[in-house]
Amino acid sequence: MALSESQLKKMLGKYKYRDLTVQETVGVITQYKDLKPVMDAYVFNDGSSRELMSLSGTIPVPYRGNTYNIPICLWLLDTYPFNPPICFVKPTSSMTIKTGKHVDANGKIYLPYLHEWKHPQSDLLELIQVMIVVFGEEPPVFSRPTISASYPPYQPTGPPNASYMPGMPSGISPYPPGHPPNPSGYPKYPYPSGVPFPATTSAQHYPSQPPATAVADTRRKQKQVWICGHSYVLWAEKRALSRSFGPQLGIRVEDAKLHWLGKSGMMWDQLIPMLLHARRHLPDPEILVIHLGGNDLGTTKLTNLIIRIKTDLGFIRHVFKNVILVWSNIVPRKAWWNQDEACKLVDDNRKKVNSQISNFMKSIGGFVIRHDSLVPESPGLFHLNGVLLSESGTDVFNLDLLSVLENLI
């Protein structure tokens, strides 16, 4: 049975920001029902311990067409949410930790999102979404192989605090080696020793200069660019056709081929089917621009919409390997269709979606088109219906697209 909010408040009675912690915890256990709050002693690197709450259980991670339940444990310090959680992969006895860029041999998780944690921009739900995306590309555990009869079966003994790290050999510390002690008792969240974190954008896509041994051939591989979204994208293509720069937005076809996938009235849940249908007759995209979600505001619960967007963006990265994702911010409108709420409330939700998805894109190495000039106060940029852009507004929209695409191609 899930703990009630009052039970959580009692459990977290010694937390400095109890109500904030309870609020986020309720959101997590409502969305991820396999994660359970547990109070236990957490042992720090200096040997001191403290009674802290952890969220322990599994999260669903898609990998190569299947969904796997990855066991994790998120320890919340009593200063949460102003300090990030301490996160571990928590393998069962049938699993082995797979070390890599994001997980060390003891199961501790390292992510830029944790390293750059800042309240209120960072939260548990978004952290879990980042984990799902990262672990979908590099699973942190794998099944323990069947041991032949000539080898004795492994008997896990576990560390002193085995409640959160079962199955580890005796004598191995549950904390990464080499971290200097922290007099405050709180870890500084360093990256694993000797494992540099990759840059946001992989250098293999954008070399600053050709290798010294490269042959003097300046030909570049044509990149495939998909621009997908609702009416704004549909009208952006039509407007580009009537302008001197054409549907390529002035980009040389030798450098990139732009494919416009616009659909009037398109909702977010139509995105994945559209992309899967498009790949039947188009080369897979190396750059995918998504301008969508505006029509969902006021018709879909905000929390559900944000979670759906993040989950689908993670799925897209699995379908289109090595794709560069570009989020095109939802543009404000003078009027909103298909909504029963007041326009101001819808616009506030628009800002929240843009903010959270922009942060999420940063955490997964994506890019954002802001459209700062497209505001209702600017004269002449919107259609008389207050929803669509005018021809001049659509020109600005296309220039915003171009400014980001030129840097990526």
C-alpha positions in Angstrom: 0.0 0.0 0.0 1.4 3.4 -1.0 2.2 5.8 1.9 -0.1 8.7 2.3 1.1 12.3 2.3 0.6 12.5 6.1 2.6 9.3 6.6 5.4 10.7 4.4 5.4 14.0 6.4 5.8 12.0 9.6 8.6 9.9 8.1 10.4 13.0 7.0 9.9 14.9 10.2 13.6 15.8 10.5 14.0 17.0 6.9 14.7 20.7 6.6 12.4 21.2 3.6 9.9 18.5 4.4 7.0 19.8 2.5 9.0 20.2 -0.8 10.4 16.7 -0.4 7.0 15.2 0.3 5.5 16.9 -2.7 8.2 15.5 -5.1 8.1 12.1 -3.5 4.3 11.9 -4.0 4.8 12.8 -7.7 7.4 10.1 -8.2 5.6 7.2 -6.4 2.4 8.1 -8.3 4.1 8.0 -11.7 6.5 5.1 -10.9 4.6 2.7 -8.7 7.5 0.3 -8.3 9.5 2.9 -6.4 8.9 2.9 -2.7 10.0 5.3 0.1 12.1 3.6 2.8 13.9 5.0 5.8 17.3 3.5 6.5 20.8 4.4 7.7 23.1 5.9 5.0 26.8 5.5 5.6 29.0 8.4 4.3 32.5 8.1 3.1 33.9 9.3 6.4 32.1 6.5 8.2 29.4 8.6 9.7 25.8 7.6 9.2 22.5 9.3 9.0 18.8 8.2 8.9 17.7 9.1 5.4 14.8 8.3 3.1 15.5 6.4 -0.2 13.3 5.7 -3.1 14.0 2.1 -4.0 12.6 -0.1 -6.7 12.6 -0.3 -10.5 12.1 2.1 -13.4 11.1 0.9 -16.9 13.9 1.3 -19.5 13.4 0.6 -23.2 16.3 -1.1 -24.8 16.5 -2.7 -28.3 12.7 -3.0 -28.6 12.1 -4.4 -25.1 11.4 -2.7 -21.8 13.5 -3.8 -18.8 12.9 -3.0 -15.1 16.2 -1.5 -13.9 16.6 -1.5 -10.1 17.7 1.8 -8.6 18.0 3.5 -5.2 17.8 7.3 -4.8 18.9 8.6 -1.4 17.5 12.0 -0.4 19.6 14.1 1.9 17.9 15.9 4.7 18.7 19.1 2.8 16.8 17.9 -0.3 15.9 19.5 -2.8 18.8 22.0 -2.4 21.2 19.1 -2.6 20.9 16.4 -5.3 20.0 12.8 -4.4 22.8 10.2 -4.1 21.9 7.6 -6.7 22.8 3.9 -7.1 22.0 1.1 -9.3 20.8 -1.7 -7.0 21.4 -5.0 -8.7 19.6 -8.2 -7.6 21.5 -11.4 -7.0 20.9 -12.4 -10.6 22.4 -9.2 -12.0 25.9 -7.8 -12.5 26.7 -4.1 -12.6 27.9 -3.0 -16.0 30.4 -0.2 -15.4 30.6 2.7 -17.9 30.5 6.5 -18.2 27.6 6.8 -15.9 27.9 3.9 -13.4 31.0 2.8 -11.4 31.8 -0.6 -10.1 29.9 0.0 -6.9 26.8 1.0 -8.7 27.0 4.7 -8.0 25.4 6.8 -10.8 27.1 9.9 -12.3 25.1 12.2 -14.5 25.6 15.8 -15.6 22.0 16.4 -14.4 23.2 15.5 -10.8 26.4 17.5 -11.1 24.5 20.6 -12.2 21.6 20.1 -9.9 19.8 23.3 -9.0 16.4 23.7 -7.3 13.8 24.4 -8.5 14.9 23.7 -12.1 15.9 20.1 -11.1 13.5 17.6 -9.7 13.2 13.8 -9.1 10.7 13.2 -12.0 13.1 14.8 -14.5 16.1 13.0 -13.0 14.3 9.6 -13.5 13.5 10.6 -17.1 17.1 11.4 -17.8 18.1 8.0 -16.3 15.6 6.2 -18.5 17.2 7.9 -21.6 20.8 7.3 -20.5 20.2 3.7 -19.4 18.4 3.0 -22.6 21.6 3.7 -24.5 23.9 2.1 -22.0 22.2 -0.4 -19.6 23.8 -0.3 -16.1 23.2 -4.0 -15.3 23.1 -7.3 -17.1 22.1 -10.8 -16.2 24.6 -12.8 -14.3 25.8 -15.6 -16.5 25.1 -19.2 -15.6 28.2 -20.6 -13.8 29.4 -24.0 -14.9 29.8 -26.8 -12.4 33.6 -26.4 -12.4 33.2 -23.1 -10.6 31.6 -22.6 -7.2 28.5 -20.4 -7.2 29.1 -16.9 -6.1 27.8 -16.2 -2.7 27.1 -12.5 -2.1 27.8 -11.3 1.4 27.0 -7.6 0.9 28.4 -4.5 2.5 27.5 -3.4 6.1 24.5 -1.5 4.8 23.3 -4.2 2.4 19.8 -2.8 2.3 20.6 -0.6 -0.7 23.5 -2.4 -2.4 22.8 -6.2 -2.3 25.0 -8.7 -4.1 28.4 -7.0 -3.7 31.4 -9.0 -2.7 32.7 -8.8 0.8 35.4 -6.2 1.4 34.2 -3.9 -1.4 33.2 -0.4 -0.2 29.7 0.7 -1.4 31.3 4.1 -2.3 33.6 5.0 -5.2 37.3 4.8 -4.3 39.5 7.8 -4.4 37.0 10.4 -3.3 38.5 12.8 -0.7 36.7 12.9 2.6 34.2 15.7 3.0 34.2 17.2 6.5 30.5 18.3 6.2 29.4 14.7 5.7 27.9 15.5 2.3 29.5 14.1 -0.8 30.7 16.6 -3.5 29.4 14.4 -6.3 32.7 14.1 -8.2 32.9 12.2 -11.4 34.5 8.7 -11.3 38.3 9.0 -11.3 39.8 8.7 -14.7 36.5 8.7 -16.6 36.0 12.1 -18.2 32.4 12.9 -19.0 31.7 13.3 -22.7 31.0 16.8 -24.1 27.4 17.8 -24.8 28.0 17.5 -28.5 30.1 14.7 -29.8 33.2 15.9 -31.5 32.9 13.3 -34.2 30.0 15.2 -35.8 31.7 18.6 -35.7 35.5 18.4 -36.0 37.1 21.8 -35.5 39.6 21.0 -38.3 40.5 18.0 -40.4 43.3 15.7 -39.2 46.7 16.6 -40.4 46.8 13.4 -42.5 43.4 14.0 -44.2 43.3 14.0 -47.9 42.5 17.4 -49.3 38.9 16.6 -50.2 36.4 19.2 -48.9 33.3 17.3 -49.8 30.9 16.9 -46.9 28.3 14.2 -46.3 24.8 15.5 -46.9 22.9 15.6 -43.6 19.2 14.6 -43.5 17.1 17.1 -41.6 13.5 16.5 -40.6 11.3 19.4 -39.4 8.2 18.0 -37.8 5.2 19.7 -36.2 1.8 21.2 -36.4 0.4 24.1 -38.6 3.4 26.3 -37.9 5.6 23.8 -39.7 3.1 23.3 -42.5 2.9 27.1 -43.2 6.6 27.6 -42.7 7.3 25.2 -45.6 4.7 27.0 -47.8 6.1 30.4 -46.9 9.7 29.2 -47.7 8.6 28.0 -51.1 7.4 31.5 -52.0 10.6 33.1 -50.8 13.9 33.4 -52.6 15.7 31.0 -50.2 13.2 28.2 -51.0 12.4 25.1 -48.9 16.1 24.6 -48.1 16.0 27.9 -46.2 19.1 28.9 -48.2 21.1 25.8 -47.0 23.1 24.2 -49.8 21.6 20.8 -50.8 25.1 19.5 -50.9 25.3 20.1 -47.1 21.8 19.1 -46.0 18.4 18.0 -47.3 15.5 19.5 -45.4 12.3 17.4 -45.2 9.2 19.2 -43.9 6.7 17.1 -42.0 3.9 19.5 -41.1 0.3 18.6 -40.2 -2.5 21.0 -39.4 -4.0 20.5 -35.9 -1.3 17.9 -35.0 -1.3 16.7 -31.4 1.7 15.3 -29.5 0.5 11.7 -29.6 0.6 11.8 -33.4 4.4 12.4 -33.5 5.7 8.9 -33.1 3.3 7.4 -35.7 4.3 10.2 -38.1 8.0 9.6 -37.7 7.7 5.8 -38.1 5.6 6.3 -41.2 8.0 8.9 -42.7 11.1 6.6 -42.3 9.5 4.2 -44.7 10.2 6.6 -47.6 12.8 8.9 -46.2 16.4 8.4 -45.0 16.7 8.4 -41.2 17.3 11.9 -39.9 20.6 13.1 -38.5 18.9 16.2 -37.2 15.3 16.2 -36.1 13.5 19.5 -35.3 10.2 19.1 -33.3 7.7 22.0 -33.0 4.7 20.5 -31.3 2.8 20.5 -28.0 1.0 23.8 -28.4 -2.3 22.2 -29.4 -2.1 19.9 -26.3 -2.1 22.8 -23.9 -5.4 23.1 -22.1 -6.5 19.7 -23.3 -4.0 17.5 -21.4 -2.9 17.6 -17.8 0.4 19.5 -17.7 2.3 16.9 -15.7 1.2 14.1 -18.0 2.1 16.1 -21.1 5.7 16.8 -19.8 6.3 13.2 -18.9 4.9 12.0 -22.3 7.2 14.5 -24.2 10.3 13.4 -22.3 9.5 9.7 -22.6 8.9 10.0 -26.4 12.0 12.0 -26.9 13.9 9.2 -25.2 12.2 6.6 -27.5 13.0 8.7 -30.6 16.7 8.6 -29.7 16.5 4.8 -29.6 14.7 4.6 -32.9 17.0 7.0 -34.8 20.5 6.2 -33.6 22.9 9.2 -33.3 20.1 11.7 -34.2 20.5 15.3 -32.9 17.3 16.4 -31.4 16.2 20.0 -31.6 13.2 21.2 -29.5 11.4 24.3 -31.0 9.8 26.2 -28.1 6.0 26.4 -28.1 5.2 29.9 -29.3 2.8 32.2 -27.4 -0.5 32.9 -29.0 -3.1 35.7 -28.8 -5.8 33.0 -28.6 -5.8 29.2 -27.9 -8.0 26.6 -29.6 -9.3 23.5 -28.0 -9.0 24.6 -24.5 -11.4 25.4 -21.6 -9.0 27.2 -19.3 -8.2 30.9 -19.3 -5.6 32.0 -21.8 -3.2 33.2 -19.1 -3.2 29.8 -17.4 -2.6 28.1 -20.7 0.3 30.5 -21.4 1.8 29.8 -18.0 1.7 26.1 -18.8 3.3 26.8 -22.1 6.2 28.5 -20.3 6.5 25.5 -17.9 6.7 23.0 -20.8 9.3 25.1 -22.6 11.4 25.5 -19.4 11.3 21.8 -18.4 11.9 20.4 -21.9 14.7 22.9 -22.6 16.4 21.7 -19.4 15.8 18.1 -20.4 17.2 18.7 -23.9 20.4 20.1 -22.3 20.7 17.0 -20.2 20.6 14.6 -23.2 22.7 16.7 -25.5 19.9 18.3 -27.6 19.4 21.8 -28.7 16.6 24.4 -28.3 15.1 27.0 -30.7 13.8 29.8 -28.4 11.7 32.1 -30.8 12.2 35.0 -28.4 11.0 37.5 -31.1 7.6 35.8 -31.6 5.5 37.5 -28.9 1.9 38.7 -29.3 2.9 42.2 -28.4 5.0 42.5 -31.6 2.7 44.1 -34.3 2.1 42.2 -37.5 3.6 38.8 -36.5 0.3 36.9 -35.9 -2.7 36.0 -38.1 -6.0 37.7 -37.4 -7.2 34.5 -35.7 -4.6 35.0 -33.0 -3.4 31.4 -33.3 -1.3 31.1 -36.5 1.6 33.4 -37.5 1.3 36.0 -40.2 3.6 35.8 -43.3 6.0 38.1 -41.5 5.8 36.0 -38.3 6.4 32.9 -40.4 9.5 34.5 -41.9 10.8 35.1 -38.3 10.0 31.5 -37.4 12.0 30.2 -40.4 14.9 32.5 -39.6 15.0 31.0 -36.1 15.1 27.5 -37.6 17.9 28.5 -39.9 20.0 30.1 -37.2 20.2 26.8 -35.3 20.4 24.5 -38.3 23.4 26.4 -39.7 25.4 25.6 -36.6 24.5 21.9 -36.7 25.1 21.2 -40.4 
